[in-house]
Amino acid sequence: MESMKKLRQAATPLTPRLRKILRKEGVLRVPNRKRGCGGGKTIVHNIRTVVGRRPDQNKPQMFWIIKVTIQNNRPTDHAMLTTFLMTNPRSLVYKIGELQSVLIQNHVDVAAISETWFSSHKPEELLGIDGYTLFSKCRSTRRGGGIALYIRDCVPCYPLTCIKVPQHLECFWVKVRPPRLPRNISAIAVCVVYSPPKSPHEDELIDHLIASADLLRTKYPDIGLVILGDLNHLDIRDICLDNKLCQVVENNTRGEAILDKIITNMKPMYLKPEILPALASSDHNCVLWSPKAQSCPPQCIKRVVQPIREPGLKNGRRLLLSLYQSHPHATKSRQNHSTTHNLVSLMDFMYRTSDVSGSVCTVITTDFAKAFDAVDHTVAVQCLLDLGVRPSLIPWICSFMTDRQQKVRYLGHLFDWEYPTCGVAQGTVLGPIVFLALINSALQDGPHHWKYVDDMTIAQSWSPKVPCTLQQTLNGLDTWVNEHKMKLNPSKCKVVHVTGMRQKKLPYQHCP
């Protein structure tokens, strides 16, 4: 050991292997860590703290008014609309590069071009613009004319095949559906049109635009309409009057006249059209139509809480629980309806009919076996569609009903997960709604009946002179049960006869 300690004073440097052995035996100390970014992390400091008294538990705690201000600078939905550009370049073939610069500089989503002078023998690769989808229609009989639409690739679009455009009319319809739109706009129908000066088809073009706008607003009530292009001196008063549209271009686009026009029903959502310089040697200025981009004002959310004493928090919890239990879906019934309402209505019917001399009121109570667990998903979806549920909501409802897992525990044994193929989840808000949509189609044209969740009561007043038709009703109910893949519980299905007659024997041959 002494010889190893002498190595500390050795003038010759130690090899890495020998240095490691000396450190392991404790002869050579580990050098102090140099101070740097990690210096002082392992040092424990005594931090002086101030400990105050807890509030007196007997003193009641109070809740007061809370005022919260939230700053929200997110743009409104108007900023999600598309930006339009309209121009008449008078032959676009050699001006595509300049048009591309204008589109990129102004962040244009849809560009409507009149008088493209395209021809069918020119390849589409020569006429396209990177990042945009091209829709075009060219003349087939003479030179000139033609229309085109350049729509950004990120904006979903497709031609409106429901609108038949005559071949001699220079008009083209496209439906545009940006990823986000205001709630009152479901999609945007864009029509690029060119009306040559003194065209013999002006009246036909006006009739076509009016009929197409009527068709779209009938088929899609919330659709936005944009008709733009070089209309020259076409009389558009009938177009605007019949469809509640308006022309928004207010400045001259060619000389002292407004020839390039935009007809739309979305004027409140857009700024005034901006006039840009013409493309190359064209005598028509470009028109830029941009949506409004505003910021939401700061919102102030104010919550007023009634002062509640600390011991009364448990009562407040019971109050909230009772409010939750009074939710219409939590009781598996409709709002403002309960079993009491059903019983009062049924008793009223029985009293009124039994007072008639010689009449008998027959009441049949039915019950479905495993009603919520036996709901067929396909049948339930079809019932929802029959009630008028929007098809866009059906995938969301199917996702709620399917791909659920459940397992069973029996005598301490836990079985594997299984995927049920039918049934709706109880204890949810959507489950009872789906079941009510299914049960709603039962006995729609039958006699008096009362439905409450999976219980159904049928009643009819009859006499020997007026035979009872409940047997036909039960046959129809049996057919409905088989078609909708449900099952009745015979042990809970009962028949009761109510009458004011004194004779004990009733004419049962007329009743089920």
C-alpha positions in Angstrom: 0.0 0.0 0.0 2.8 2.4 0.8 4.4 1.8 -2.5 1.1 2.6 -4.2 0.8 5.8 -2.3 4.2 6.9 -3.5 2.8 6.7 -7.0 0.9 9.9 -6.2 4.1 11.9 -6.4 5.3 10.2 -9.6 6.6 12.6 -12.2 5.6 10.3 -15.0 2.0 10.5 -16.1 -0.2 7.5 -15.2 -1.8 5.4 -17.8 -5.6 5.3 -18.0 -5.8 1.7 -16.9 -3.5 2.3 -13.8 -5.5 5.5 -12.9 -8.7 3.5 -12.9 -7.2 0.8 -10.6 -5.9 3.5 -8.2 -9.3 5.2 -8.0 -11.0 1.9 -7.4 -8.7 1.1 -4.4 -9.3 4.6 -3.0 -5.6 5.6 -3.3 -6.3 8.3 -5.9 -9.0 10.8 -5.2 -11.6 11.7 -7.7 -11.0 15.2 -8.8 -13.6 17.8 -7.9 -16.2 18.5 -10.6 -15.6 21.7 -12.4 -18.3 24.2 -11.9 -20.5 24.8 -14.9 -24.1 24.5 -15.9 -24.6 21.7 -13.4 -22.8 23.3 -10.5 -24.8 23.5 -7.3 -27.5 21.0 -8.2 -26.5 18.5 -5.5 -26.2 21.2 -2.8 -29.0 21.2 -0.3 -30.1 24.7 0.9 -32.3 25.3 3.8 -35.2 27.4 2.6 -36.9 29.4 5.2 -40.7 29.0 5.1 -43.5 30.8 6.7 -46.2 28.6 8.1 -49.5 30.4 8.8 -52.4 29.2 10.8 -55.1 27.2 9.1 -58.5 29.0 9.1 -60.8 28.2 11.8 -62.8 25.1 10.9 -65.9 26.3 12.7 -65.9 29.6 10.7 -68.2 29.1 7.6 -66.5 29.5 4.2 -68.2 31.6 1.6 -68.2 31.4 -2.3 -68.4 34.8 -4.0 -68.7 36.1 -7.6 -66.0 35.0 -10.0 -65.3 37.1 -13.1 -63.1 35.7 -15.9 -62.0 37.5 -19.0 -60.8 35.5 -22.0 -59.0 37.1 -24.9 -59.8 35.3 -28.1 -58.0 36.5 -31.2 -58.9 33.6 -33.4 -60.2 34.7 -36.8 -63.9 34.3 -37.5 -65.4 31.8 -39.8 -65.3 34.3 -42.6 -61.6 33.8 -42.9 -62.2 30.2 -43.8 -64.0 31.1 -47.1 -62.3 30.9 -50.4 -60.6 33.9 -52.2 -61.7 34.5 -55.8 -59.9 36.0 -58.7 -61.7 36.9 -62.0 -60.1 38.1 -65.2 -60.4 38.2 -69.0 -56.9 37.9 -70.4 -58.0 37.5 -74.1 -55.9 34.4 -74.7 -54.3 32.8 -71.7 -52.0 30.4 -73.4 -48.9 32.7 -73.2 -49.9 34.4 -70.0 -50.1 31.4 -67.6 -46.8 32.3 -66.0 -48.0 35.8 -65.1 -51.4 34.4 -63.9 -49.5 32.0 -61.6 -47.6 34.9 -60.0 -50.9 36.7 -59.4 -52.5 33.7 -57.8 -49.6 33.0 -55.5 -49.1 36.7 -54.5 -52.8 37.1 -53.6 -53.4 33.7 -52.1 -56.2 32.9 -54.5 -58.2 29.7 -54.1 -60.5 29.9 -57.1 -59.6 31.7 -60.4 -62.3 32.2 -63.0 -61.0 33.0 -66.5 -63.1 34.2 -69.5 -61.9 34.2 -73.1 -59.1 31.6 -72.5 -58.9 30.9 -76.3 -58.0 27.3 -75.4 -58.4 24.6 -78.0 -59.0 20.9 -77.7 -55.8 19.9 -79.4 -53.6 21.6 -76.8 -52.4 19.3 -74.0 -53.6 20.0 -70.5 -50.1 19.9 -69.1 -49.3 23.0 -71.1 -52.3 24.9 -69.6 -52.1 23.7 -66.0 -50.6 25.5 -63.0 -48.8 23.8 -60.2 -50.9 23.4 -57.1 -54.2 24.0 -58.9 -56.8 21.8 -60.5 -58.0 22.9 -64.0 -61.6 22.8 -65.3 -62.0 24.2 -68.8 -64.5 24.4 -71.6 -63.4 25.6 -75.1 -65.2 26.4 -78.3 -65.4 23.7 -80.9 -66.7 25.7 -83.9 -64.7 29.0 -84.1 -61.7 30.7 -82.6 -61.7 32.7 -79.3 -64.0 32.5 -76.3 -63.6 29.7 -73.8 -63.8 29.6 -70.0 -61.6 28.0 -67.3 -61.5 27.5 -63.5 -58.3 27.1 -61.5 -59.0 25.7 -58.0 -56.3 25.1 -55.4 -55.6 21.4 -54.8 -56.3 21.6 -51.0 -59.9 22.7 -51.7 -62.2 19.7 -52.5 -64.1 20.3 -55.7 -66.0 18.4 -58.4 -68.3 19.3 -61.4 -72.0 19.6 -60.7 -73.3 16.8 -63.0 -76.9 17.6 -61.9 -76.8 20.7 -64.1 -77.0 20.1 -67.8 -75.4 23.0 -69.7 -76.1 23.3 -73.5 -73.0 22.9 -75.5 -73.3 26.3 -77.2 -73.4 28.2 -73.8 -70.0 29.1 -72.4 -70.8 28.2 -68.8 -69.4 25.7 -66.3 -70.6 24.7 -62.8 -68.3 23.3 -60.0 -69.1 22.6 -56.3 -66.4 23.7 -53.9 -66.3 22.4 -50.3 -63.4 24.0 -48.3 -62.4 22.1 -45.1 -64.1 24.7 -42.9 -67.1 26.9 -43.7 -69.5 29.0 -41.7 -72.4 27.0 -40.2 -75.0 28.6 -42.5 -73.0 27.6 -45.6 -72.9 23.9 -46.5 -70.9 24.3 -49.8 -70.2 26.8 -52.5 -71.4 26.4 -56.1 -69.1 28.3 -58.5 -70.2 29.1 -62.1 -67.8 30.7 -64.5 -69.6 32.2 -67.5 -68.7 34.2 -70.6 -71.4 36.1 -72.6 -70.0 37.5 -75.9 -71.2 40.9 -77.1 -74.5 40.8 -78.9 -74.8 37.1 -78.4 -78.0 35.5 -79.9 -78.1 33.2 -76.8 -78.5 35.9 -74.1 -82.0 35.0 -73.2 -81.2 31.3 -73.1 -78.2 32.0 -70.9 -80.3 34.0 -68.4 -83.0 31.2 -68.2 -80.2 28.7 -67.7 -78.7 30.6 -64.8 -82.0 31.2 -63.1 -83.1 27.5 -63.5 -79.7 26.3 -62.2 -79.8 28.6 -59.2 -83.3 27.4 -58.3 -82.3 23.8 -58.7 -79.2 24.2 -56.4 -81.1 26.1 -53.7 -83.9 23.5 -53.7 -81.4 20.6 -53.5 -79.0 22.3 -51.1 -80.9 24.9 -49.1 -77.7 26.2 -47.4 -75.5 26.4 -50.5 -73.6 29.5 -51.4 -73.8 30.7 -55.0 -71.1 32.5 -56.9 -71.6 33.4 -60.6 -68.7 35.3 -62.1 -67.2 36.1 -65.4 -67.3 38.5 -68.4 -71.0 39.1 -68.8 -70.6 42.2 -71.0 -73.9 44.0 -71.2 -76.1 41.0 -70.2 -79.2 42.1 -68.3 -78.9 40.3 -64.9 -81.8 41.9 -63.1 -84.0 38.8 -63.5 -81.2 36.6 -62.2 -80.7 38.7 -59.0 -84.4 39.2 -58.4 -85.6 35.6 -58.7 -82.9 34.1 -56.5 -82.2 36.9 -53.9 -78.7 37.5 -55.4 -76.8 40.7 -55.9 -74.0 41.9 -58.1 -71.0 43.1 -55.9 -68.5 44.6 -58.3 -68.8 48.4 -58.1 -65.7 49.7 -59.9 -65.1 49.7 -63.7 -63.3 46.7 -65.0 -62.9 47.7 -68.7 -62.7 51.4 -69.6 -65.7 53.1 -68.2 -67.9 50.0 -67.9 -68.4 47.1 -65.5 -68.3 44.1 -67.7 -66.7 41.5 -65.3 -69.3 40.9 -62.6 -69.8 38.7 -59.5 -73.3 37.6 -58.6 -73.6 36.0 -55.2 -75.7 35.5 -52.1 -72.6 35.8 -49.7 -72.0 39.5 -49.9 -72.1 40.1 -46.1 -69.2 37.6 -45.7 -66.8 39.3 -48.2 -65.0 42.5 -48.6 -65.7 44.8 -51.6 -64.0 43.5 -54.7 -60.6 44.9 -55.4 -59.5 46.0 -58.9 -56.0 44.7 -59.9 -54.0 45.5 -63.0 -54.7 43.6 -66.2 -52.7 40.6 -67.3 -50.2 41.6 -70.0 -51.9 43.5 -72.8 -55.5 42.6 -71.9 -58.0 45.5 -71.6 -59.8 43.9 -68.7 -58.6 44.5 -65.2 -58.4 41.6 -62.7 -61.0 41.5 -59.9 -60.0 40.1 -56.5 -62.7 39.1 -54.1 -61.5 38.3 -50.5 -63.4 37.2 -47.4 -63.6 39.2 -44.3 -61.0 38.4 -41.7 -61.9 39.8 -38.3 -60.8 38.9 -34.8 -63.3 38.1 -32.2 -63.6 40.8 -29.5 -62.5 39.9 -26.0 -65.1 37.9 -24.2 -66.0 38.3 -20.6 -67.5 35.3 -18.9 -69.1 36.0 -15.6 -70.2 33.4 -13.1 -72.3 34.3 -10.2 -72.4 31.6 -7.4 -74.8 31.9 -4.6 -72.9 31.9 -1.2 -73.0 28.4 0.3 -71.8 27.5 3.7 -69.2 24.8 4.0 -71.5 22.3 5.8 -74.1 22.9 3.0 -71.8 21.5 0.2 -73.3 18.1 0.7 -76.8 19.5 0.1 -75.5 21.2 -3.0 -74.2 17.9 -4.3 -77.6 16.3 -3.7 -79.2 19.2 -5.6 -76.9 18.7 -8.6 -77.6 15.0 -8.5 -81.3 15.5 -8.6 -81.0 18.0 -11.5 -79.0 15.3 -13.4 -81.6 12.7 -12.6 -84.3 14.9 -13.9 -82.7 15.1 -17.3 -85.2 13.8 -19.9 -82.8 11.1 -21.2 -81.7 10.0 -17.8 -85.3 8.7 -17.2 -85.4 7.0 -20.6 -88.4 9.0 -21.6 -89.3 12.1 -23.4 -89.2 15.5 -21.8 -92.2 16.4 -19.6 -93.5 12.8 -19.9 -93.5 10.0 -17.2 -95.4 6.9 -16.2 -97.9 9.0 -14.4 -99.0 10.7 -17.6 -99.4 7.3 -19.3 -101.5 6.0 -16.5 -103.7 9.1 -16.3 -104.3 8.9 -20.1 -105.1 5.2 -20.0 -107.5 5.5 -17.0 -109.3 8.4 -18.7 -109.8 6.2 -21.8 -111.0 3.3 -19.8 -113.5 5.4 -17.8 -114.9 7.2 -20.8 -115.4 4.0 -22.8 -116.8 1.8 -20.0 -119.5 4.3 -19.2 -121.1 3.5 -22.6 -123.9 1.0 -22.1 -123.0 -2.5 -23.4 -119.4 -1.6 -24.3 -116.2 -3.4 -23.2 -112.8 -1.9 -22.9 -110.0 -4.5 -23.6 -106.5 -3.6 -22.5 -103.5 -5.5 -23.6 -100.1 -4.9 -22.0 -96.9 -6.1 -23.8 -93.3 -6.1 -22.8 -90.2 -6.8 -24.9 -87.7 -9.3 -23.7 -84.2 -7.8 -23.3 -85.3 -4.8 -25.3 -82.1 -2.7 -25.2 -79.9 -5.7 -25.6 -81.7 -7.1 -28.6 -81.6 -3.9 -30.8 -80.4 -4.8 -34.3 -78.0 -2.1 -35.4 -79.0 -2.3 -39.1 -82.7 -2.0 -38.3 -82.1 0.9 -35.9 -80.2 2.8 -38.5 -83.0 2.3 -41.0 -85.5 3.6 -38.5 -83.4 6.7 -37.9 -83.2 7.4 -41.6 -87.0 6.9 -41.9 -87.5 9.6 -39.2 -85.4 12.1 -41.3 -82.1 11.9 -39.5 -79.4 13.5 -41.6 -77.2 10.9 -43.3 -74.1 12.7 -42.2 -74.9 11.7 -38.6 -75.4 8.0 -39.3 -71.6 7.1 -39.2 -71.3 8.9 -35.8 -74.2 6.9 -34.4 -72.8 3.6 -35.9 -69.5 4.3 -34.3 -71.3 4.7 -30.9 -73.1 1.4 -31.2 -70.4 -0.8 -32.7 -67.0 -2.1 -31.5 -68.0 -2.2 -27.9 -66.4 -4.8 -25.6 -67.9 -6.6 -22.6 -66.9 -9.5 -20.3 -68.7 -11.6 -17.7 -67.6 -12.5 -14.2 -69.2 -15.7 -12.8 -68.3 -17.5 -9.6 -65.0 -15.7 -9.4 -64.1 -16.5 -13.0 -63.5 -13.7 -15.5 -64.2 -14.6 -19.1 -62.6 -13.1 -22.2 -63.7 -9.9 -23.9 -66.4 -10.3 -26.4 -67.8 -7.9 -29.1 -71.7 -7.8 -29.0 -73.3 -7.6 -32.4 -76.5 -6.0 -31.2 -77.9 -3.8 -28.5 -77.4 -0.2 -27.3 -75.6 0.9 -24.2 -77.9 1.8 -21.3 -77.1 4.7 -19.1 -76.1 6.8 -22.0 -77.9 9.8 -23.7 -77.8 8.4 -27.2 -78.8 4.8 -26.3 -82.5 5.5 -25.3 -82.8 7.9 -28.4 -81.9 5.1 -30.7 -84.3 2.7 -29.0 -87.2 5.2 -29.1 -86.5 5.7 -32.9 -86.9 1.9 -33.3 -90.0 1.5 -31.2 -91.6 4.5 -32.7 -92.5 2.6 -35.9 -94.6 0.0 -34.0 -98.4 0.3 -34.3 -98.4 3.6 -36.0 -101.8 3.0 -37.6 -103.2 0.8 -34.9 -105.9 1.6 -32.2 -105.3 3.5 -29.0 -101.9 2.7 -27.6 -99.4 4.0 -25.1 -95.6 3.6 -25.3 -93.1 4.1 -22.5 -89.6 2.8 -23.3 -90.0 -1.0 -23.8 -93.6 -1.2 -22.4 -96.5 -0.9 -24.7 -100.2 -0.8 -23.9 -103.0 -1.4 -26.4 -106.7 -0.6 -25.7 -109.9 -0.7 -27.7 -113.6 -0.2 -26.9 -115.9 -2.7 -28.5 -119.4 -4.2 -28.2 -121.2 -7.2 -29.7 -122.5 -4.9 -32.4 -119.0 -3.6 -33.2 -116.6 -6.5 -33.3 -113.1 -6.2 -31.7 -110.2 -5.8 -34.1 -107.4 -6.3 -31.5 -106.6 -9.7 -33.0 -105.6 -8.1 -36.3 -103.6 -5.5 -34.3 -101.7 -8.3 -32.5 -101.0 -10.0 -35.8 -99.6 -6.8 -37.1 -97.5 -6.4 -34.0 -96.2 -9.9 -34.4 -95.2 -9.1 -38.0 -93.4 -6.0 -36.8 -91.6 -7.9 -34.1 -90.3 -10.4 -36.6 -89.3 -7.7 -39.1 -87.4 -5.7 -36.6 -85.8 -8.7 -34.9 -87.4 -8.1 -31.5 -89.0 -10.6 -29.1 -92.0 -10.3 -26.8 -91.9 -11.6 -23.2 -95.1 -13.8 -23.0 -94.9 -13.9 -19.2 -95.4 -10.1 -19.0 -98.1 -9.8 -21.7 -101.6 -9.7 -20.1 -105.2 -9.0 -21.2 -107.7 -7.1 -19.1 -111.4 -6.5 -19.8 -113.1 -3.5 -18.3 -116.9 -3.1 -18.5 -119.9 -1.7 -16.7 -122.2 -4.6 -17.5 -123.5 -6.7 -14.6 -123.5 -10.0 -16.5 -120.5 -12.2 -15.7 -120.2 -13.8 -19.1 -118.8 -11.6 -21.8 -119.0 -12.3 -25.6 -115.4 -13.5 -25.8 -115.8 -14.6 -29.3 -115.3 -11.0 -30.4 -112.2 -10.4 -28.4 -108.7 -11.9 -28.5 
